[in-house]
Amino acid sequence: MEEKFDAIIVGGGLSGLAAAYTLADAGLEEVLLLERGDYSGAKNVTGGRLYLNPVRELFPDLWKKAPFERFIAHEQVVMMAEDRSVTIDYSGSELAQEPYQSYSIMRAKFDRWFAKQAERKGVQLVTKSRVDDVIMENGKVTGVRAGGDELRTDVVIACDGVLSLTAERAGLRKPGRPVDYAVGYKEIIELPREVIEARFNLEGDEGAARLFMGEVTQGKFGGGFLYTNKESISLGIVVGIKDLMEGETAAPDLLDIFKQRPEIARLIKDGNTAEYSGHAVPEGGLKAMGRLFGDGILVAGDAAGMAMNIGITVRGMEYALASGYYAARAVLKAREKENFSAASLAVYKDMLDQSFVMQDFNSFKDAPQALDNPRFFNQYPKMVGDMMKDIYEIPAGPKKKIYPTMKGYLSFGELWAMAGDMRKVMKI
Amino acid sequence: MSEVLGLKEKLGRNVFKHNEHPHIVIRAGKQSDPRLKKAVYVCPAGLYSINSRGEVELTIDGCLECGTCRLACGPELLDWNYPPGGAGVQFRFG
């Protein structure tokens, strides 16, 4: 008789690993995880940092030995105009106290380690295996085709990332639209540990995170980012694909221009670029989500569109981990009833609705539209810079009075536009 | 040095495993489709270019498998798949 798996998980990234780990932990013996890379993480990219609080309790035994880089104790937002920048710095003892809220991480390291933990629980991990199609019988998913093999299962969990060809082939989603996605790309720039700590004013394993908005994307939706790792810096850009398509500057050039900014050049001086990576990111929010379940199939993580940009924070990995966890819980429920129909698997949606995942997506459902506003990416960063210049500048002659100068920036037209922006932002 | 490297040099820092057949192909007759020109701007690896005849060309070596061109241009212009298991980019940091 041909082997039938309890579950087949497509994709060994965070949602897939979370699902497989949770199923094996609950005692399921035939859990197959298919990963197309040489190892888990080989195809995955983050900015990046992981916020631990939302997922800490879902995997209580996991975090202690996890290969994190640095805990983020210094948060900065940098508003960039053409030849100046204004920085807001948030730091202090509260960010440097355990339990730390976020860590810089690198996916090739983290996912590979997480996959080992899943294998220890009994997950059958097969790497170098690309899933070519889903097997459908009477509208129900009953398995997958991979490398010429037909693999049967009670349930498939599609965790195959932002494009999710698996969910598409199962009829749960359509190809994505540019407006609902961004692309992130970055360099890993190696520097000695002590150099990083000196340049960013870090003690021990403390890390810094910086977000850059304004000139960095030339007014396009998105921003630059910088995270300190133990012995490298992750430096990159996230920019909306729709805006990028309008042309002017090609994606790679934006990053090169960013690197040459004096604010950045001194931070990465004498560093060695060890890797250049990139990945599309779902940013369409609730309205852009595909269907989360069907007969014999569940969709989790980026595959389900579960990443979110709410301006200063861009998150996806916590949603991937949590949705993978709840997908596994839903499969366990369905097993009790021996029923893997869409109606039975719908419990997945109920679980997500009660968790931070769908509560966040509902709370921030208007964020993509509110933030799709070029004024946030050119007008405001420039205006803040102009104001700072006027406040700080001491001319050769008499200095102008400050209040009337500031008021000059706030014409009736500008105030009107600000009020309009504010009305939209109030929905976030 | 981490000053500006040039894309070829930058992509040369990555580990790529050889793939017999290109995993993304511009569909026949779509090389001059104006919608395809968007790929030139969006590809972070700069793999799309416009030749002297005004057609879009794709060099697949150096593909980061990010998915951006499929999102920008759609499957009607690009016959798009991931490389087979074990081929393509293998990130060491990610």
HADDOCK unambig.tbl for C-alpha pairs under 7 A between the chains (distance, minus, plus):
assign (segid A and resid 36 and name CA) (segid B and resid 85 and name CA) 4.45 0.50 0.50
assign (segid A and resid 36 and name CA) (segid B and resid 86 and name CA) 6.16 0.50 0.50
assign (segid A and resid 37 and name CA) (segid B and resid 85 and name CA) 6.12 0.50 0.50
assign (segid A and resid 37 and name CA) (segid B and resid 86 and name CA) 5.27 0.50 0.50
assign (segid A and resid 37 and name CA) (segid B and resid 90 and name CA) 6.68 0.50 0.50
assign (segid A and resid 38 and name CA) (segid B and resid 86 and name CA) 5.16 0.50 0.50
assign (segid A and resid 38 and name CA) (segid B and resid 90 and name CA) 6.89 0.50 0.50
assign (segid A and resid 42 and name CA) (segid B and resid 90 and name CA) 4.60 0.50 0.50
assign (segid A and resid 42 and name CA) (segid B and resid 91 and name CA) 4.60 0.50 0.50
assign (segid A and resid 42 and name CA) (segid B and resid 92 and name CA) 6.58 0.50 0.50
assign (segid A and resid 43 and name CA) (segid B and resid 89 and name CA) 6.96 0.50 0.50
assign (segid A and resid 43 and name CA) (segid B and resid 90 and name CA) 6.11 0.50 0.50
assign (segid A and resid 43 and name CA) (segid B and resid 91 and name CA) 6.06 0.50 0.50
assign (segid A and resid 44 and name CA) (segid B and resid 94 and name CA) 5.79 0.50 0.50
assign (segid A and resid 45 and name CA) (segid B and resid 94 and name CA) 4.34 0.50 0.50
assign (segid A and resid 46 and name CA) (segid B and resid 94 and name CA) 6.30 0.50 0.50
assign (segid A and resid 106 and name CA) (segid B and resid 93 and name CA) 5.48 0.50 0.50
assign (segid A and resid 106 and name CA) (segid B and resid 94 and name CA) 5.25 0.50 0.50
assign (segid A and resid 107 and name CA) (segid B and resid 93 and name CA) 6.37 0.50 0.50
assign (segid A and resid 107 and name CA) (segid B and resid 94 and name CA) 4.88 0.50 0.50
assign (segid A and resid 108 and name CA) (segid B and resid 91 and name CA) 6.18 0.50 0.50
assign (segid A and resid 108 and name CA) (segid B and resid 92 and name CA) 5.44 0.50 0.50
assign (segid A and resid 108 and name CA) (segid B and resid 93 and name CA) 4.92 0.50 0.50
assign (segid A and resid 108 and name CA) (segid B and resid 94 and name CA) 5.12 0.50 0.50
assign (segid A and resid 109 and name CA) (segid B and resid 93 and name CA) 6.34 0.50 0.50
assign (segid A and resid 128 and name CA) (segid B and resid 85 and name CA) 3.89 0.50 0.50
assign (segid A and resid 128 and name CA) (segid B and resid 86 and name CA) 4.07 0.50 0.50
assign (segid A and resid 129 and name CA) (segid B and resid 85 and name CA) 4.37 0.50 0.50
assign (segid A and resid 130 and name CA) (segid B and resid 84 and name CA) 5.76 0.50 0.50
assign (segid A and resid 130 and name CA) (segid B and resid 85 and name CA) 4.71 0.50 0.50
assign (segid A and resid 163 and name CA) (segid B and resid 67 and name CA) 6.74 0.50 0.50
assign (segid A and resid 176 and name CA) (segid B and resid 71 and name CA) 5.69 0.50 0.50
assign (segid A and resid 177 and name CA) (segid B and resid 71 and name CA) 5.86 0.50 0.50
assign (segid A and resid 178 and name CA) (segid B and resid 71 and name CA) 5.40 0.50 0.50
assign (segid A and resid 178 and name CA) (segid B and resid 72 and name CA) 5.26 0.50 0.50
assign (segid A and resid 183 and name CA) (segid B and resid 68 and name CA) 6.47 0.50 0.50
assign (segid A and resid 185 and name CA) (segid B and resid 44 and name CA) 6.72 0.50 0.50
assign (segid A and resid 189 and name CA) (segid B and resid 2 and name CA) 6.86 0.50 0.50
assign (segid A and resid 241 and name CA) (segid B and resid 42 and name CA) 6.74 0.50 0.50
assign (segid A and resid 241 and name CA) (segid B and resid 72 and name CA) 6.76 0.50 0.50
assign (segid A and resid 244 and name CA) (segid B and resid 41 and name CA) 6.44 0.50 0.50
assign (segid A and resid 244 and name CA) (segid B and resid 42 and name CA) 5.83 0.50 0.50
assign (segid A and resid 245 and name CA) (segid B and resid 38 and name CA) 5.11 0.50 0.50
assign (segid A and resid 245 and name CA) (segid B and resid 41 and name CA) 6.06 0.50 0.50
assign (segid A and resid 245 and name CA) (segid B and resid 42 and name CA) 6.14 0.50 0.50
assign (segid A and resid 247 and name CA) (segid B and resid 41 and name CA) 5.87 0.50 0.50
assign (segid A and resid 249 and name CA) (segid B and resid 41 and name CA) 6.81 0.50 0.50
assign (segid A and resid 250 and name CA) (segid B and resid 41 and name CA) 4.10 0.50 0.50
assign (segid A and resid 250 and name CA) (segid B and resid 42 and name CA) 6.24 0.50 0.50
assign (segid A and resid 251 and name CA) (segid B and resid 41 and name CA) 5.90 0.50 0.50
assign (segid A and resid 251 and name CA) (segid B and resid 42 and name CA) 5.51 0.50 0.50
assign (segid A and resid 251 and name CA) (segid B and resid 43 and name CA) 6.46 0.50 0.50
assign (segid A and resid 251 and name CA) (segid B and resid 44 and name CA) 5.27 0.50 0.50
assign (segid A and resid 252 and name CA) (segid B and resid 44 and name CA) 5.14 0.50 0.50
assign (segid A and resid 252 and name CA) (segid B and resid 45 and name CA) 6.72 0.50 0.50
assign (segid A and resid 252 and name CA) (segid B and resid 46 and name CA) 6.71 0.50 0.50
assign (segid A and resid 256 and name CA) (segid B and resid 4 and name CA) 5.94 0.50 0.50
assign (segid A and resid 268 and name CA) (segid B and resid 2 and name CA) 6.56 0.50 0.50
assign (segid A and resid 269 and name CA) (segid B and resid 2 and name CA) 6.52 0.50 0.50
assign (segid A and resid 270 and name CA) (segid B and resid 1 and name CA) 5.00 0.50 0.50
assign (segid A and resid 270 and name CA) (segid B and resid 2 and name CA) 6.06 0.50 0.50
assign (segid A and resid 271 and name CA) (segid B and resid 1 and name CA) 5.43 0.50 0.50
assign (segid A and resid 271 and name CA) (segid B and resid 2 and name CA) 4.95 0.50 0.50
assign (segid A and resid 272 and name CA) (segid B and resid 1 and name CA) 5.10 0.50 0.50
assign (segid A and resid 272 and name CA) (segid B and resid 2 and name CA) 5.10 0.50 0.50
assign (segid A and resid 273 and name CA) (segid B and resid 2 and name CA) 5.55 0.50 0.50
assign (segid A and resid 274 and name CA) (segid B and resid 13 and name CA) 5.72 0.50 0.50
assign (segid A and resid 275 and name CA) (segid B and resid 13 and name CA) 5.36 0.50 0.50
assign (segid A and resid 275 and name CA) (segid B and resid 14 and name CA) 5.32 0.50 0.50
assign (segid A and resid 276 and name CA) (segid B and resid 10 and name CA) 6.25 0.50 0.50
assign (segid A and resid 276 and name CA) (segid B and resid 11 and name CA) 6.18 0.50 0.50
assign (segid A and resid 276 and name CA) (segid B and resid 14 and name CA) 6.57 0.50 0.50
assign (segid A and resid 277 and name CA) (segid B and resid 64 and name CA) 6.33 0.50 0.50
assign (segid A and resid 277 and name CA) (segid B and resid 94 and name CA) 6.57 0.50 0.50
assign (segid A and resid 278 and name CA) (segid B and resid 44 and name CA) 6.80 0.50 0.50
assign (segid A and resid 278 and name CA) (segid B and resid 64 and name CA) 6.12 0.50 0.50
assign (segid A and resid 278 and name CA) (segid B and resid 66 and name CA) 5.60 0.50 0.50
assign (segid A and resid 279 and name CA) (segid B and resid 66 and name CA) 3.93 0.50 0.50
assign (segid A and resid 279 and name CA) (segid B and resid 67 and name CA) 6.76 0.50 0.50
assign (segid A and resid 280 and name CA) (segid B and resid 66 and name CA) 5.33 0.50 0.50
assign (segid A and resid 280 and name CA) (segid B and resid 67 and name CA) 5.79 0.50 0.50
assign (segid A and resid 280 and name CA) (segid B and resid 68 and name CA) 5.58 0.50 0.50
